[in-house]
Amino acid sequence: AKFKSSLCSLGYSPAQNILDEALRISGIIIGREMVTASLHGILSAYKSIREAECSGLRKNNGFTDRQVAKVHSRFGRRCQAGKAIDPVELERFISGLVPAGRGLEQESKHLRHLVEQECCMEATETTSTSTCTIEGILKVVRLYRDFCEEEAWRRE
């Protein structure tokens, strides 16, 4: 419990499986029993957790597992089936993930432009829908997040 709270104070909140593996590798947990940890064991556990989280971020293009899971749960099936995604729904979802741009006109216009540019738009007389990939949606989120951060920095 103290180890996990020390991780939280350092800004880490690893998944339970990553934490368990780090404790096992470092020798802090042997079998099912926790043993007295040496400084070397604690530092080894921190290193293992950091490496696991960094590899996850690289795999997810800079997004946490939770953010990727949100995108997958919302749009995964539709993307895999090649079904259309309503751009308005996509814009609402992305603005929920990136609250920094919410309610600002310039950021909203930029998000609309990114969705049109990065997701294949199919316009009909009554509606426009888009077919996207998960990677495309994540790219829009990343570009929009970066844009909002730059705009916030400029306003300061």
SERO-4910 file (N, C-alpha, C, O; in steps of 0.05 Angstrom, whole numbers):
BEGIN
 pado doro    nc1    nc2    nc3   cac1   cac2   cac3    cc1    cc2    cc3    oc1    oc2    oc3
  Ala    A     17    -24      0      0      0      0     17     25      0     11     44    -14
  Lys    A     39     25     16     57     48     17     71     52    -10     75     74    -19
  Phe    A     78     29    -23     92     31    -49     73     43    -69     82     60    -85
  Lys    A     48     35    -69     29     46    -89     24     75    -84     21     91   -103
  Ser    A     22     84    -58     18    112    -53     42    128    -60     40    151    -69
  Ser    A     66    117    -58     90    131    -66     90    134    -96    100    155   -107
  Leu    A     80    114   -111     78    117   -140     59    139   -147     65    155   -165
  Cys    A     36    140   -134     17    161   -139     28    189   -134     23    208   -149
  Ser    A     44    192   -113     56    218   -107     76    226   -128     82    250   -131
  Leu    A     88    206   -142    106    212   -164     92    216   -191    105    222   -211
  Gly    A     66    213   -191     51    216   -216     46    191   -232     37    193   -255
  Tyr    A     51    168   -220     47    143   -234     22    130   -223     17    129   -199
  Ser    A      5    119   -241    -18    103   -233    -19     79   -251    -37     78   -269
  Pro    A     -1     60   -248      0     38   -267    -23     19   -263    -35     17   -242
  Ala    A    -29      5   -284    -49    -16   -283    -39    -38   -263    -15    -41   -259
  Gln    A    -58    -52   -252    -51    -71   -231    -33    -93   -242    -15   -101   -227
  Asn    A    -36   -102   -267    -19   -122   -277     10   -113   -280     29   -128   -276
  Ile    A     14    -87   -288     40    -75   -290     53    -73   -263     77    -79   -259
  Leu    A     38    -65   -243     48    -62   -216     56    -90   -205     78    -92   -193
  Asp    A     39   -110   -208     45   -137   -199     71   -148   -211     88   -159   -198
  Glu    A     73   -144   -237     97   -153   -252    122   -139   -242    143   -152   -238
  Ala    A    121   -113   -238    144    -98   -228    152   -107   -200    176   -109   -194
  Leu    A    133   -112   -183    139   -121   -156    151   -149   -156    169   -155   -140
  Arg    A    141   -166   -174    152   -193   -177    181   -192   -187    198   -206   -177
  Ile    A    186   -176   -208    212   -175   -220    233   -163   -201    255   -173   -200
  Ser    A    225   -144   -186    243   -130   -168    249   -146   -142    266   -138   -127
  Gly    A    234   -167   -137    238   -183   -113    223   -173    -89    228   -183    -67
  Ile    A    206   -153    -92    190   -143    -70    169   -163    -62    162   -166    -39
  Ile    A    158   -177    -82    138   -198    -77    150   -224    -87    158   -226   -110
  Ile    A    151   -244    -70    160   -270    -77    137   -289    -72    127   -292    -50
  Gly    A    128   -302    -94    103   -318    -92     80   -299    -87     73   -283   -104
  Arg    A     67   -302    -64     45   -284    -57     51   -267    -33     34   -252    -23
  Glu    A     76   -269    -23     83   -254      2    101   -231     -5    119   -233    -21
  Met    A     96   -208      8    112   -185      5    136   -187     25    132   -194     48
  Val    A    160   -183     15    184   -184     32    194   -156     36    186   -137     22
  Thr    A    212   -153     55    224   -126     60    240   -119     35    257   -134     27
  Ala    A    235    -96     25    247    -87      0    273    -71      6    274    -55     24
  Ser    A    292    -76    -11    317    -60    -10    313    -36    -28    295    -35    -44
  Leu    A    331    -17    -25    330      6    -42    333     -2    -71    320      9    -89
  His    A    351    -21    -76    355    -31   -103    329    -43   -114    322    -38   -137
  Gly    A    315    -58    -98    289    -70   -106    268    -49   -113    254    -52   -133
  Ile    A    266    -29    -96    247     -7   -101    253      8   -127    235     13   -143
  Leu    A    279     15   -130    287     29   -155    282     11   -179    275     21   -201
  Ser    A    287    -14   -177    282    -33   -199    252    -34   -206    245    -35   -229
  Ala    A    235    -34   -185    206    -34   -190    198     -8   -204    182     -9   -223
  Tyr    A    208     15   -195    202     40   -208    210     40   -238    196     49   -255
  Lys    A    235     29   -243    245     28   -270    227     10   -288    221     17   -310
  Ser    A    219    -12   -277    202    -31   -292    175    -18   -299    165    -21   -321
  Ile    A    163     -4   -279    138      9   -284    141     31   -305    124     33   -323
  Arg    A    162     47   -303    166     68   -322    170     57   -350    159     68   -369
  Glu    A    186     36   -353    190     24   -379    164     13   -391    159     16   -415
  Ala    A    148      0   -374    123    -11   -384    104     12   -393     91      9   -414
  Glu    A    103     34   -378     85     56   -385     96     70   -410     80     78   -427
  Cys    A    122     73   -413    133     86   -436    128     70   -461    122     81   -483
  Ser    A    131     44   -459    126     27   -483     97     28   -490     90     27   -514
  Gly    A     79     30   -470     50     32   -476     44     59   -490     28     60   -508
  Leu    A     57     80   -481     53    106   -494     63    106   -523     50    117   -541
  Arg    A     86     93   -527     96     91   -554     77     75   -572     72     83   -595
  Lys    A     67     53   -561     49     36   -576     23     51   -583     11     47   -604
  Asn    A     14     68   -565    -11     83   -568     -7    111   -579    -25    128   -577
  Asn    A     16    117   -590     22    143   -602     18    166   -582      7    187   -589
  Gly    A     26    162   -557     25    184   -538      0    185   -521     -3    202   -504
  Phe    A    -18    167   -525    -43    166   -510    -41    145   -488    -28    125   -491
  Thr    A    -55    150   -466    -56    130   -445    -74    107   -454    -90    110   -473
  Asp    A    -72     85   -440    -89     62   -446   -118     69   -443   -135     60   -458
  Arg    A   -124     86   -423   -152     93   -418   -164    110   -441   -187    105   -449
  Gln    A   -148    128   -452   -157    144   -474   -162    127   -499   -182    130   -513
  Val    A   -144    109   -504   -147     91   -527   -172     73   -523   -187     68   -542
  Ala    A   -176     64   -499   -199     47   -493   -225     62   -497   -245     51   -506
  Lys    A   -225     88   -490   -249    104   -495   -256    106   -524   -279    103   -532
  Val    A   -235    111   -540   -240    113   -569   -249     87   -580   -268     86   -596
  His    A   -236     65   -572   -244     38   -582   -272     31   -573   -287     21   -589
  Ser    A   -279     37   -548   -306     30   -540   -328     46   -554   -350     36   -558
  Arg    A   -321     71   -561   -341     88   -574   -343     82   -605   -365     81   -616
  Phe    A   -320     79   -618   -320     77   -647   -308     52   -658   -308     48   -683
  Gly    A   -297     34   -642   -283     11   -652   -298     -7   -670   -289    -14   -692
  Arg    A   -322    -15   -662   -338    -33   -679   -346    -20   -706   -345    -32   -727
  Arg    A   -353      6   -705   -361     20   -729   -337     22   -748   -340     19   -773
  Cys    A   -314     28   -737   -290     31   -754   -283      4   -767   -276      3   -791
  Gln    A   -283    -17   -751   -277    -43   -762   -296    -52   -784   -289    -65   -803
  Ala    A   -322    -45   -780   -342    -53   -800   -343    -34   -823   -357    -39   -843
  Gly    A   -328    -12   -822   -328      8   -844   -353     24   -845   -360     36   -865
  Lys    A   -367     26   -822   -392     41   -821   -386     71   -817   -365     78   -808
  Ala    A   -406     86   -825   -403    115   -824   -404    125   -795   -418    114   -778
  Ile    A   -389    147   -790   -389    160   -764   -398    189   -769   -388    203   -786
  Asp    A   -418    198   -754   -428    225   -756   -407    244   -747   -397    242   -724
  Pro    A   -398    264   -764   -377    283   -756   -385    299   -731   -367    305   -715
  Val    A   -410    305   -727   -418    320   -704   -413    304   -678   -404    314   -658
  Glu    A   -420    278   -680   -416    260   -657   -386    258   -652   -377    258   -628
  Leu    A   -370    256   -673   -341    254   -669   -329    279   -657   -312    278   -640
  Glu    A   -339    302   -667   -330    328   -655   -337    330   -626   -321    339   -610
  Arg    A   -362    322   -618   -370    323   -590   -352    305   -573   -344    313   -551
  Phe    A   -347    281   -583   -331    262   -569   -303    273   -564   -292    272   -542
  Ile    A   -291    284   -585   -263    294   -583   -262    318   -565   -243    321   -549
  Ser    A   -282    336   -567   -282    359   -549   -285    351   -520   -277    365   -501
  Gly    A   -298    327   -515   -300    316   -488   -273    306   -478   -267    307   -454
  Leu    A   -257    295   -497   -230    285   -490   -211    307   -485   -192    305   -469
  Val    A   -214    330   -499   -196    352   -498   -212    377   -488   -221    393   -504
  Pro    A   -216    379   -462   -233    400   -452   -222    428   -455   -236    448   -452
  Ala    A   -196    431   -461   -184    457   -463   -196    474   -486   -196    498   -484
  Gly    A   -206    461   -506   -217    475   -529   -247    479   -528   -259    491   -546
  Arg    A   -260    469   -507   -289    470   -506   -299    499   -504   -290    514   -487
  Gly    A   -318    506   -521   -332    531   -520   -317    554   -534   -327    577   -534
  Leu    A   -295    549   -546   -280    570   -560   -284    567   -590   -281    545   -601
  Glu    A   -292    588   -603   -300    587   -631   -277    578   -649   -281    561   -667
  Gln    A   -253    590   -645   -231    583   -663   -223    554   -660   -218    540   -680
  Glu    A   -224    543   -636   -217    515   -631   -238    497   -644   -232    476   -655
  Ser    A   -264    505   -642   -285    489   -654   -283    488   -684   -286    467   -696
  Lys    A   -276    511   -696   -272    511   -726   -248    493   -734   -250    479   -754
  His    A   -227    495   -718   -204    478   -724   -210    448   -721   -201    432   -738
  Leu    A   -225    441   -701   -233    413   -697   -250    404   -721   -246    382   -731
  Arg    A   -269    420   -729   -286    413   -752   -268    409   -777   -272    390   -792
  His    A   -249    426   -781   -231    424   -804   -214    398   -802   -211    384   -822
  Leu    A   -204    392   -778   -188    367   -775   -205    343   -781   -195    324   -794
  Val    A   -229    342   -771   -247    319   -776   -252    316   -806   -251    294   -816
  Glu    A   -257    338   -820   -261    337   -849   -236    328   -864   -237    313   -883
  Gln    A   -213    338   -855   -188    333   -868   -178    305   -863   -169    291   -882
  Glu    A   -178    296   -839   -166    270   -832   -184    246   -835   -174    224   -839
  Cys    A   -210    250   -834   -229    228   -837   -242    231   -865   -249    253   -873
  Cys    A   -244    210   -879   -255    210   -906   -284    219   -905   -301    205   -894
  Met    A   -290    242   -916   -317    253   -915   -333    243   -939   -324    243   -962
  Glu    A   -358    235   -934   -376    227   -955   -401    245   -952   -417    241   -934
  Ala    A   -404    264   -969   -426    282   -967   -449    274   -985   -445    265  -1008
  Thr    A   -473    276   -974   -498    271   -990   -514    297   -988   -505    317   -977
  Glu    A   -537    297  -1000   -553    321  -1000   -563    328   -972   -566    352   -966
  Thr    A   -568    309   -955   -579    315   -929   -559    314   -906   -561    330   -887
  Thr    A   -539    296   -907   -520    294   -885   -492    289   -896   -488    282   -920
  Ser    A   -473    293   -879   -446    285   -885   -437    266   -863   -441    271   -840
  Thr    A   -426    244   -871   -416    224   -852   -387    218   -859   -378    225   -881
  Ser    A   -373    206   -841   -345    199   -846   -340    170   -838   -351    160   -819
  Thr    A   -323    158   -853   -313    132   -846   -284    136   -837   -268    146   -853
  Cys    A   -278    129   -813   -251    133   -802   -239    107   -792   -253     87   -789
  Thr    A   -214    108   -788   -201     86   -773   -195     96   -745   -196    120   -740
  Ile    A   -190     78   -727   -183     86   -700   -158    103   -700   -157    123   -685
  Glu    A   -139     96   -716   -114    112   -718   -120    140   -728   -108    159   -719
  Gly    A   -139    143   -747   -147    169   -757   -160    186   -735   -154    210   -733
  Ile    A   -177    173   -719   -190    188   -697   -169    196   -677   -170    219   -668
  Leu    A   -150    178   -670   -129    185   -651   -112    208   -662   -102    225   -647
  Lys    A   -107    208   -688    -91    229   -700   -105    256   -697    -93    276   -691
  Val    A   -132    256   -702   -147    281   -699   -146    290   -670   -143    314   -665
  Val    A   -149    272   -651   -148    279   -623   -120    291   -616   -119    312   -603
  Arg    A    -99    279   -625    -72    289   -620    -68    316   -632    -57    334   -619
  Leu    A    -75    320   -657    -72    346   -671    -89    367   -657    -79    390   -654
  Tyr    A   -113    361   -650   -131    380   -637   -120    387   -609   -120    410   -601
  Arg    A   -111    367   -594    -99    372   -567    -75    391   -569    -72    410   -554
  Asp    A    -58    385   -589    -34    402   -593    -42    430   -600    -30    450   -590
  Phe    A    -62    433   -618    -71    459   -626    -82    475   -602    -76    499   -598
  Cys    A    -99    462   -585   -110    475   -562    -89    484   -542    -91    505   -530
  Glu    A    -69    467   -538    -47    474   -520    -31    498   -531    -24    516   -515
  Glu    A    -26    499   -557    -12    522   -569    -28    547   -566    -17    569   -560
  Glu    A    -54    546   -571    -72    569   -569    -73    579   -540    -72    603   -535
  Ala    A    -75    560   -521    -75    568   -492    -49    582   -485    -48    601   -470
  Trp    A    -27    572   -496     -1    584   -490      1    612   -502     12    630   -490
  Arg    A    -10    615   -526    -10    642   -539    -26    662   -524    -19    686   -522
  Arg    A    -49    653   -513    -66    671   -498    -54    681   -472    -61    702   -461
  Glu    A    -35    665   -461    -23    673   -435     -5    696   -437      7    704   -417
***
